[in-house]
Amino acid sequence: MFFNSALFWFLMGVLFILIAAGLNAFAKDRGWVMTWWKWVLSIIWYTIFTMTFYATGILIGENEGSAAWKILLLGLFISLILGVGLWRLLMIKPKESTPAEPEPVPAEA
């Protein structure tokens, strides 16, 4: 079966890397500073988003169409709410540190 094969998981890994590289390029174009915690939150959001479709597919395969639609709508609603929050967090730029007092310039005689 294709979905249990190593080729499927290889293609899923390739897809994940392409999406991460795309996010990195998008963040650089927007001028976002991606710190480690922003990457972690982005990966968590992506996992929640994709699990919505995985769960929907499983329920459709089990002939539970009604539950599949409910899970899909609930998961997309949660992903939308979390996605908006993540977008706002990604737009935050760290404060630049400035010296407390500049060094005095010596006066010329």
Phi, psi and chi 1 to 4 in degrees:
 res  aa     phi    psi   chi1   chi2   chi3   chi4
   1 MET       -  139.5 -165.3  164.4  171.3      -
   2 PHE   -65.3  -40.7  175.3   70.6      -      -
   3 PHE   -74.6   -9.6  -65.0  109.0      -      -
   4 ASN  -101.9   -0.9  -69.6  -24.4      -      -
   5 SER   -85.6  162.9   68.2      -      -      -
   6 ALA   -68.9  -28.7      -      -      -      -
   7 LEU   -63.7  -40.9  177.8   62.7      -      -
   8 PHE   -59.9  -47.8  171.4   74.6      -      -
   9 TRP   -70.5  -30.6  -69.2  109.0      -      -
  10 PHE   -63.0  -45.8  174.1   74.4      -      -
  11 LEU   -65.8  -36.0  -66.8  174.9      -      -
  12 MET   -64.3  -38.9  -70.6  -63.5  -69.9      -
  13 GLY   -65.8  -41.5      -      -      -      -
  14 VAL   -61.9  -43.1  168.2      -      -      -
  15 LEU   -62.5  -42.7 -177.9   64.3      -      -
  16 PHE   -62.5  -43.0  177.6   76.1      -      -
  17 ILE   -64.2  -40.6  -64.7  -61.4      -      -
  18 LEU   -64.8  -38.9  -70.7  174.1      -      -
  19 ILE   -67.5  -41.3  -70.7  171.6      -      -
  20 ALA   -65.4  -41.2      -      -      -      -
  21 ALA   -65.4  -37.4      -      -      -      -
  22 GLY   -65.2  -41.0      -      -      -      -
  23 LEU   -64.1  -40.4  175.1   62.7      -      -
  24 ASN   -62.1  -45.6 -168.3   24.5      -      -
  25 ALA   -65.5  -40.9      -      -      -      -
  26 PHE   -62.8  -42.9 -179.7   76.1      -      -
  27 ALA   -64.2  -39.9      -      -      -      -
  28 LYS   -65.5  -39.5  -74.2 -179.9 -177.6  175.6
  29 ASP   -64.6  -35.5  -73.1  -15.6      -      -
  30 ARG   -82.5   -9.6  -56.5  -81.4  -63.3  178.5
  31 GLY    81.0   19.9      -      -      -      -
  32 TRP   -78.6  146.2  -65.5  -11.5      -      -
  33 VAL  -101.4  111.2  177.4      -      -      -
  34 MET   -92.0  108.8  -67.0  -64.8  -73.2      -
  35 THR   -91.8  175.1   57.2      -      -      -
  36 TRP   -63.0  -38.1   67.2  -90.7      -      -
  37 TRP   -72.7  -27.3   60.9  -89.7      -      -
  38 LYS   -70.7  -36.4  -71.8 -179.2 -179.4 -179.3
  39 TRP   -65.6  -41.2  -80.9  109.3      -      -
  40 VAL   -63.2  -44.9  168.8      -      -      -
  41 LEU   -64.6  -36.5  -71.0  176.7      -      -
  42 SER   -65.4  -41.1  -61.7      -      -      -
  43 ILE   -67.5  -39.5  -69.1  169.9      -      -
  44 ILE   -63.5  -44.1  -69.6  171.5      -      -
  45 TRP   -62.5  -43.7  179.0   84.5      -      -
  46 TYR   -61.7  -38.7  178.7   74.4      -      -
  47 THR   -64.8  -45.0  -57.2      -      -      -
  48 ILE   -62.1  -43.2  -68.7  170.6      -      -
  49 PHE   -62.0  -46.5 -177.2   70.8      -      -
  50 THR   -72.5  -34.1   55.0      -      -      -
  51 MET   -63.2  -27.7  -73.6  -62.1 -172.9      -
  52 THR   -59.3  -44.6  -62.2      -      -      -
  53 PHE   -74.5  -34.5  -66.0  102.1      -      -
  54 TYR   -62.9  -46.2  -63.9  154.5      -      -
  55 ALA   -65.0  -38.5      -      -      -      -
  56 THR   -63.2  -43.4  -57.8      -      -      -
  57 GLY   -62.9  -39.9      -      -      -      -
  58 ILE   -64.8  -44.0  -71.5  171.1      -      -
  59 LEU   -66.7  -36.7  -73.5  169.9      -      -
  60 ILE   -65.3  -39.9  -71.8  173.6      -      -
  61 GLY   -64.0  -26.4      -      -      -      -
  62 GLU   -92.1   11.6  -64.9  -71.3  -26.1      -
  63 ASN    59.6   38.5  -70.8  -32.3      -      -
  64 GLU  -113.9   63.2  -63.5  -71.9  -16.0      -
  65 GLY   -61.8  -38.3      -      -      -      -
  66 SER   -64.3  -46.0  175.2      -      -      -
  67 ALA   -66.7  -33.6      -      -      -      -
  68 ALA   -63.1  -44.1      -      -      -      -
  69 TRP   -64.3  -39.3  -78.3  107.4      -      -
  70 LYS   -65.8  -44.5  -69.0  174.3 -174.8  173.2
  71 ILE   -64.0  -41.4  -72.0  -69.1      -      -
  72 LEU   -62.0  -47.8  179.7   65.7      -      -
  73 LEU   -66.5  -41.4  -68.6  175.1      -      -
  74 LEU   -64.8  -45.4  178.2   66.2      -      -
  75 GLY   -64.4  -40.6      -      -      -      -
  76 LEU   -67.9  -36.2  -70.2  178.2      -      -
  77 PHE   -64.2  -45.4  178.7   72.2      -      -
  78 ILE   -64.7  -41.3  -69.0  170.2      -      -
  79 SER   -64.7  -36.0  -65.6      -      -      -
  80 LEU   -65.3  -47.5  177.3   68.5      -      -
  81 ILE   -61.2  -49.6  -59.5  -76.3      -      -
  82 LEU   -66.6  -33.2  -66.3  176.9      -      -
  83 GLY   -66.1  -40.4      -      -      -      -
  84 VAL   -64.7  -42.9  168.8      -      -      -
  85 GLY   -63.2  -41.2      -      -      -      -
  86 LEU   -64.6  -41.8  178.3   63.0      -      -
  87 TRP   -57.7  -43.8 -176.2  -89.3      -      -
  88 ARG   -66.7  -38.2  -70.3  179.7  176.8 -128.2
  89 LEU   -66.6  -37.7  -77.4  174.6      -      -
  90 LEU   -68.2  -25.8  -68.0  177.4      -      -
  91 MET   -77.8  -12.7  -70.1 -177.1    1.1      -
  92 ILE   -71.6  126.9  -64.9  173.5      -      -
  93 LYS  -101.8  139.7  -66.6 -176.4 -179.6  178.1
  94 PRO   -66.6  148.2   19.4  -26.2      -      -
  95 LYS   -71.2  138.3  -64.4  178.8 -177.6  177.0
  96 GLU   -81.0  136.0  -65.4 -179.8   12.7      -
  97 SER   -83.1  131.3   60.1      -      -      -
  98 THR  -117.7  148.1   55.8      -      -      -
  99 PRO   -64.0  147.5   10.8  -15.5      -      -
 100 ALA   -61.6  -50.3      -      -      -      -
 101 GLU  -138.5  133.2  -66.4 -178.5   25.4      -
 102 PRO   -70.0  152.3   19.8  -25.8      -      -
 103 GLU   -68.6  140.0  -66.0 -176.6   23.5      -
 104 PRO   -68.8  143.3   19.8  -27.0      -      -
 105 VAL   -89.2  126.7  177.5      -      -      -
 106 PRO   -67.2  139.5   14.9  -19.9      -      -
 107 ALA   -79.6  139.0      -      -      -      -
 108 GLU   -85.6  144.9  -65.7 -175.8   25.5      -
 109 ALA   -86.0      -      -      -      -      -
